[in-house]
Amino acid sequence: MDRIHKGGERTEPSAPPTWVINGGIVVLSLIWGSTWLVIRQGLTDLPPLTSAATRFVLAGAILASIAPKLARLEGGARPSFKLALAYAVLTLAVPYGVIYEVETILPSGLVSILWSVYPLILACCAHAFLPDERLGVRQWCGLFAGFGGILLLFATEVQALGPEALPAGLCLLSSPALCAVGNTVIKRYGGGTSSVLLNRNGNLFGALLLVVSAVALEHDQERSWSTQAIGSILYLALVGSVLAFSLYYWLLRYAPATRMSLLVYGIPLVAVLLGVTLGEEEAGPNTFLGMAAILAGVFLVLTPRTRKSNG
């Protein structure tokens, strides 16, 4: 809990031990690595926006019921309306709407690999808009390696999936781009904000946007509320949203950016392995070569620049 001074002013709670932060990152890698396949399996019986909307409606309802108590335990300020709306639009409704739509065309493992360019896009934005975040030679090499991996995947794995795959893959890249903007906004303006309340408000706003989109665009599509579809929604809402996003934004308050970046390496590896073993998806040499190039590029981009001393 927050400590309270004699004057009644709240202070930030102390940071958790390193092993707690590292354990949370491992748990997040496993959870979010599994969600890609679970999303695809749920789309067998439900339209994409309907599936996404139902997930976030359920997640928002659960968070609304538990958030007040958890927020008191966590501490932190209430998120502003603008911050919650930015979270909903930029990191939930639009990016996940895109992911669900694209997973009707592309395999879940491949989607997760393409999405892992998020840190590269974030680095480009920082270089363009933040004077203290200029890229050095090593980071530029990382960008070329990472985007080279993307080009390889588009030229081989994506191209082999048919004419619909190429525009779907290009559309997918808008998802990590928007998340990069959204998380930058949260990191810049959300200092000291309750991650529980931000996650609750963002899920509720995001769910509303997805419901409106589903009603408008999928009103004439068939829906089958099968056991698989319901199980997918329950897992994604309870574990992939309520637990994972609450844990992520809590960790974001305390964990160094370099440590949080480890998620980028773990998530696609878990997603590809689950897609191959449980989802009967194919992953050839070019899949792993492209993933290796992207992750190598991410490593180089996230490696801090060495500053020369004046002594």
C-alpha positions as CSV (number, residue, x, y, z in Angstrom):
1,M,0.0,0.0,0.0
2,D,1.0,3.6,-0.3
3,R,2.7,5.1,2.7
4,I,0.9,8.2,4.2
5,H,2.8,11.1,5.7
6,K,1.5,13.0,8.7
7,G,0.0,15.6,6.5
8,G,-2.1,13.0,4.8
9,E,-0.2,13.1,1.5
10,R,0.3,9.7,-0.2
11,T,3.6,8.6,-1.5
12,E,4.5,6.0,-4.1
13,P,4.7,2.4,-2.7
14,S,8.1,0.8,-2.6
15,A,9.3,-1.2,-5.6
16,P,8.9,-5.0,-5.4
17,P,12.0,-7.3,-5.3
18,T,13.8,-8.1,-8.5
19,W,12.7,-11.7,-8.4
20,V,9.0,-10.6,-8.4
21,I,9.5,-8.4,-11.4
22,N,11.4,-11.2,-13.3
23,G,8.7,-13.7,-12.4
24,G,6.0,-11.4,-13.6
25,I,7.7,-11.0,-17.0
26,V,8.0,-14.8,-17.4
27,V,4.3,-15.2,-16.6
28,L,3.4,-12.5,-19.0
29,S,5.4,-14.1,-21.8
30,L,3.6,-17.4,-21.3
31,I,0.2,-15.9,-21.1
32,W,0.5,-13.5,-24.1
33,G,2.4,-16.1,-26.1
34,S,-0.6,-18.4,-25.7
35,T,-3.3,-15.9,-26.5
36,W,-2.4,-15.8,-30.3
37,L,-3.5,-19.4,-30.8
38,V,-6.5,-19.1,-28.5
39,I,-7.7,-16.1,-30.5
40,R,-7.5,-18.1,-33.7
41,Q,-9.3,-21.1,-32.3
42,G,-12.1,-18.9,-31.1
43,L,-12.6,-17.4,-34.6
44,T,-13.7,-20.8,-35.9
45,D,-17.3,-20.1,-34.6
46,L,-17.5,-16.3,-34.1
47,P,-16.8,-13.3,-36.2
48,P,-13.6,-11.4,-35.2
49,L,-15.1,-8.2,-33.9
50,T,-17.8,-10.0,-32.0
51,S,-15.3,-12.3,-30.4
52,A,-13.0,-9.3,-29.4
53,A,-16.0,-7.3,-28.1
54,T,-17.3,-10.1,-26.0
55,R,-13.8,-10.6,-24.5
56,F,-13.4,-7.0,-23.5
57,V,-17.0,-6.7,-22.2
58,L,-16.4,-9.6,-19.9
59,A,-13.0,-8.3,-18.9
60,G,-14.3,-4.8,-18.3
61,A,-17.2,-6.2,-16.1
62,I,-14.8,-8.3,-14.0
63,L,-12.4,-5.4,-13.6
64,A,-15.3,-3.0,-12.6
65,S,-16.2,-5.4,-9.8
66,I,-12.7,-5.9,-8.4
67,A,-10.9,-2.7,-9.3
68,P,-12.0,-0.6,-6.2
69,K,-10.5,-3.0,-3.7
70,L,-7.3,-3.7,-5.8
71,A,-6.8,0.0,-6.4
72,R,-6.8,0.7,-2.6
73,L,-4.2,-2.0,-2.2
74,E,-2.1,-0.8,-5.1
75,G,-2.3,2.9,-4.6
76,G,-1.9,5.5,-7.3
77,A,-4.0,8.3,-8.7
78,R,-7.1,8.0,-10.7
79,P,-6.5,8.0,-14.5
80,S,-7.8,11.0,-16.4
81,F,-10.6,10.5,-18.9
82,K,-8.2,11.4,-21.8
83,L,-5.6,8.9,-20.6
84,A,-8.1,6.1,-20.3
85,L,-9.6,6.9,-23.7
86,A,-6.1,6.9,-25.2
87,Y,-5.4,3.5,-23.7
88,A,-8.8,2.2,-25.0
89,V,-8.3,3.4,-28.6
90,L,-4.6,3.1,-29.1
91,T,-3.8,-0.1,-27.2
92,L,-7.0,-2.1,-27.1
93,A,-9.9,-1.4,-29.5
94,V,-8.2,-0.7,-32.8
95,P,-5.1,-2.8,-32.4
96,Y,-7.0,-5.9,-31.2
97,G,-9.7,-5.4,-33.8
98,V,-6.9,-5.5,-36.4
99,I,-5.4,-8.6,-34.8
100,Y,-8.7,-10.5,-34.7
101,E,-9.4,-9.7,-38.3
102,V,-6.0,-10.6,-39.5
103,E,-6.0,-14.0,-37.6
104,T,-8.8,-15.1,-39.9
105,I,-6.2,-15.1,-42.7
106,L,-2.7,-15.5,-41.2
107,P,-1.5,-18.2,-38.8
108,S,-1.3,-17.2,-35.1
109,G,2.5,-17.8,-34.9
110,L,3.2,-15.7,-37.9
111,V,1.0,-12.9,-36.6
112,S,2.9,-12.8,-33.3
113,I,6.2,-12.6,-35.1
114,L,5.1,-9.7,-37.3
115,W,3.7,-8.0,-34.3
116,S,7.1,-8.2,-32.5
117,V,8.4,-5.2,-34.6
118,Y,6.7,-3.0,-31.9
119,P,10.0,-2.0,-30.3
120,L,11.5,-1.1,-33.7
121,I,8.5,1.2,-34.5
122,L,8.8,2.7,-31.0
123,A,12.5,3.4,-31.6
124,C,11.8,5.2,-34.8
125,C,9.1,7.4,-33.1
126,A,11.5,8.2,-30.3
127,H,14.3,9.1,-32.8
128,A,11.9,11.4,-34.6
129,F,10.3,13.2,-31.7
130,L,12.5,12.9,-28.6
131,P,15.9,14.7,-28.8
132,D,17.4,12.5,-26.1
133,E,16.5,9.2,-27.8
134,R,18.5,9.5,-31.0
135,L,19.6,6.3,-32.6
136,G,23.3,5.3,-32.8
137,V,25.0,3.1,-35.3
138,R,24.1,0.0,-33.4
139,Q,20.5,0.9,-33.3
140,W,20.4,1.7,-37.0
141,C,21.9,-1.7,-37.7
142,G,19.2,-3.2,-35.5
143,L,16.5,-1.4,-37.5
144,F,17.8,-2.7,-40.8
145,A,18.1,-6.2,-39.4
146,G,14.6,-6.2,-38.0
147,F,12.8,-4.7,-41.0
148,G,14.9,-7.1,-43.2
149,G,13.3,-9.9,-41.3
150,I,9.9,-8.4,-41.9
151,L,10.6,-8.2,-45.7
152,L,11.8,-11.8,-45.7
153,L,8.6,-13.0,-44.0
154,F,6.4,-11.0,-46.4
155,A,8.4,-12.3,-49.5
156,T,8.2,-16.0,-48.4
157,E,5.7,-17.0,-45.6
158,V,3.1,-14.3,-46.2
159,Q,3.2,-14.5,-50.0
160,A,2.8,-18.2,-49.9
161,L,-0.6,-17.9,-48.1
162,G,-2.4,-16.4,-51.1
163,P,-3.5,-13.0,-52.4
164,E,-5.4,-12.0,-49.2
165,A,-2.4,-12.5,-47.0
166,L,-0.3,-9.6,-48.2
167,P,-2.8,-6.8,-47.5
168,A,-3.7,-8.5,-44.2
169,G,0.0,-8.6,-43.2
170,L,0.4,-4.9,-44.1
171,C,-2.7,-4.0,-42.1
172,L,-1.4,-5.9,-39.1
173,L,1.6,-3.6,-38.9
174,S,-0.7,-0.8,-37.9
175,S,-1.5,-2.6,-34.7
176,P,2.0,-2.4,-33.1
177,A,2.4,1.1,-34.5
178,L,-0.7,2.3,-32.6
179,C,0.4,0.4,-29.4
180,A,3.7,2.2,-29.6
181,V,2.0,5.5,-29.6
182,G,-0.4,4.5,-26.8
183,N,2.2,3.1,-24.5
184,T,4.3,6.2,-25.0
185,V,1.4,8.4,-24.0
186,I,0.7,6.2,-20.9
187,K,4.4,6.2,-19.9
188,R,4.7,9.9,-20.3
189,Y,1.4,11.1,-18.7
190,G,0.5,8.1,-16.5
191,G,3.2,8.3,-13.9
192,G,1.7,7.6,-10.4
193,T,-1.6,6.5,-12.0
194,S,-3.3,3.4,-10.7
195,S,-2.7,0.6,-13.2
196,V,-5.9,-1.2,-12.0
197,L,-8.2,1.7,-12.6
198,L,-6.5,2.5,-15.9
199,N,-7.0,-1.1,-17.0
200,R,-10.6,-1.1,-15.9
201,N,-11.5,2.2,-17.6
202,G,-9.6,1.3,-20.7
203,N,-11.3,-2.1,-21.0
204,L,-14.7,-0.6,-20.6
205,F,-14.1,2.1,-23.2
206,G,-12.5,-0.4,-25.5
207,A,-15.3,-2.8,-25.1
208,L,-17.9,-0.1,-26.0
209,L,-16.0,0.8,-29.2
210,L,-15.7,-2.9,-30.2
211,V,-19.4,-3.6,-29.5
212,V,-20.4,-0.7,-31.7
213,S,-18.1,-1.9,-34.4
214,A,-19.4,-5.4,-34.2
215,V,-23.0,-4.4,-34.4
216,A,-22.4,-2.1,-37.3
217,L,-20.1,-4.4,-39.4
218,E,-21.1,-8.0,-38.4
219,H,-24.8,-7.8,-37.8
220,D,-25.5,-10.2,-40.7
221,Q,-22.8,-12.8,-39.9
222,E,-23.4,-16.2,-38.4
223,R,-22.5,-16.8,-34.7
224,S,-22.1,-20.2,-33.0
225,W,-21.6,-20.0,-29.3
226,S,-19.8,-23.3,-29.1
227,T,-17.8,-24.7,-26.2
228,Q,-14.6,-23.7,-28.0
229,A,-15.8,-20.2,-28.7
230,I,-16.9,-19.7,-25.1
231,G,-13.7,-21.2,-23.7
232,S,-11.6,-19.0,-25.8
233,I,-13.4,-15.9,-24.6
234,L,-13.2,-16.9,-21.0
235,Y,-9.5,-17.6,-21.2
236,L,-8.7,-14.4,-23.1
237,A,-10.9,-12.2,-20.8
238,L,-9.8,-13.7,-17.5
239,V,-6.2,-14.5,-18.1
240,G,-5.2,-12.6,-21.3
241,S,-6.9,-9.4,-20.2
242,V,-7.8,-9.1,-16.5
243,L,-4.7,-10.8,-15.2
244,A,-2.2,-10.0,-17.9
245,F,-2.9,-6.3,-18.4
246,S,-3.2,-5.6,-14.7
247,L,0.2,-7.3,-14.2
248,Y,1.7,-5.5,-17.2
249,Y,0.8,-2.0,-16.2
250,W,1.7,-2.7,-12.6
251,L,5.2,-3.9,-13.8
252,L,5.5,-0.9,-16.0
253,R,5.5,1.4,-12.9
254,Y,8.6,-0.4,-11.5
255,A,10.5,-2.4,-14.0
256,P,13.2,-0.9,-16.1
257,A,12.4,-0.5,-19.8
258,T,15.2,-2.9,-20.8
259,R,13.8,-5.6,-18.6
260,M,10.2,-5.1,-19.8
261,S,11.6,-5.5,-23.4
262,L,12.3,-9.2,-22.6
263,L,8.6,-9.8,-23.3
264,V,9.4,-9.1,-27.0
265,Y,11.6,-12.2,-27.1
266,G,9.5,-14.6,-25.1
267,I,6.0,-14.0,-26.6
268,P,6.7,-14.9,-30.3
269,L,8.7,-18.0,-29.3
270,V,5.9,-19.3,-27.1
271,A,3.3,-18.4,-29.8
272,V,5.2,-20.2,-32.6
273,L,5.8,-23.3,-30.5
274,L,2.1,-23.5,-29.5
275,G,1.0,-22.8,-33.1
276,V,3.1,-25.7,-34.4
277,T,2.4,-28.2,-31.6
278,L,-1.3,-27.5,-30.8
279,G,-2.6,-25.5,-33.7
280,E,-1.2,-27.6,-36.6
281,E,0.4,-24.5,-38.1
282,E,3.4,-24.7,-40.3
283,A,6.7,-23.0,-39.5
284,G,9.4,-23.4,-42.1
285,P,13.1,-22.3,-42.1
286,N,12.1,-18.8,-43.3
287,T,9.8,-18.4,-40.4
288,F,12.5,-18.9,-37.9
289,L,15.1,-17.0,-39.9
290,G,12.7,-14.0,-40.2
291,M,12.0,-14.2,-36.4
292,A,15.7,-14.4,-35.6
293,A,16.4,-11.3,-37.7
294,I,13.6,-9.4,-36.1
295,L,14.6,-10.3,-32.6
296,A,18.3,-9.7,-33.3
297,G,17.3,-6.2,-34.5
298,V,15.2,-5.6,-31.4
299,F,18.2,-6.6,-29.3
300,L,20.5,-4.1,-31.1
301,V,17.9,-1.4,-30.9
302,L,17.3,-1.9,-27.2
303,T,21.0,-2.1,-26.3
304,P,21.9,1.2,-24.6
305,R,24.4,3.5,-26.4
306,T,27.8,3.6,-24.8
307,R,28.6,7.2,-23.6
308,K,32.2,8.3,-23.6
309,S,33.4,9.8,-20.4
310,N,35.0,13.3,-20.5
311,G,37.7,12.2,-18.2
